[in-house]
Structures are given as C-alpha cells and as structure tokens.
C-alpha cells in the first residue's frame, strides 16, 4: 500500500511539472479558417444547415426544428450532382403527409453528391436529420458566405425569439 501511495504522489508531481512547463512558441505556422469551421454547423432562417467537412466540401440538410414542423417526410426531391447553386437558390423539395416545403441552398457551389438513401427512404430526414438524413454535398464556391449564416447558438436564440419562423 505504501508503494502505491508513493507511486501516486510521483504521478501527481510529474503531472504538475508538465503543466508548469511552458510550451515553446510555434514559429512560422499558419492556420486556416476552414480548419476552425470543420464540423461547425451553420443555419439559415429557412432552417437549412451546412457543415464544412474538409477544405471547401460541405454537407447540407434541414434542421431538427424543420423536420418536426414538416412532419413525416414521404418524398424528397434533391439537386442532381453537377448542379451549380447560388446561395438561397431553391434546389429541392420535401413533402410530408401534411405539407410540402422547398429546400434552399445555404451556400453557393457545385453539388457533388445527393443522398440517394433519403430519396429512397425519406423518413431518414425525420429520424436522423443531422447524420443519415443529410440532403446533398457541395463544393463551396465562396466560404465567406458562411459568415452570413447563424451559429448553433444564434439559431437556438432565433428559434426562441419568435413564433413565426
């Protein structure tokens, strides 16, 4: 038992020493904004989201709020790969048993992939809107457009500030 106690003290002392050791400054390194935006979801006032994966590649879908408001999705029309979109272009549609809603592109760019699983099984939008229920992927033409979109915190504030969305 004494050995374990001494070993624990040595471990705590080593950890303190590591924390107290300053790290050398990294010279000549630059970091790109894209790295900071990776996996950060941005939202539109029309409830689409976009998430940058790597470089200028991004995934687009609709928010949980939107899929709940829409109800059980029974049909999805998505943009074809190769389609060039401008920010806020109407590019698809989702239909449920109670409503239909257009899909708008949150960013400008070229569609690289559509989620065929969503077209085959539209209910994925309801069960997994941020994972399996994404709608399409796009190569961003102008990453600065992301600055015009809401962060998750801003989007939550937007949802709670008004009942008319």
C-alpha angles and dihedrals in degrees: 000000000000089000092054092049092051090047091051091050091051090050092050091047091049091050091050091049091051092050091049093050109097116229116237114252115258108234125203097008121134128194125207125226089231089068090055092049095050110123093001109129119218124196139209128216086248089060101251118135133205127197123191111226104182134331107339096335117116140176123222130202143139125272128254088249091056095048091048091050091047096050126207106001111222102168136033128188111189133184117267121246110265093036113134113220135190122212110281094014115147103244109162148350141240122203128194133181089268106031149004126229134188120232117226126198111245091202142027119254148090121300109239100176141004123209102251090182089064091051089050095040109021091177087078086080088063098041099041113009094162100040121023094007099064113134110213145341125234140188104234114238095189116019089187087075086075088071089066092058129083125258116230090262092050091047092052089050090049091052093049095044098062139027093205106077 
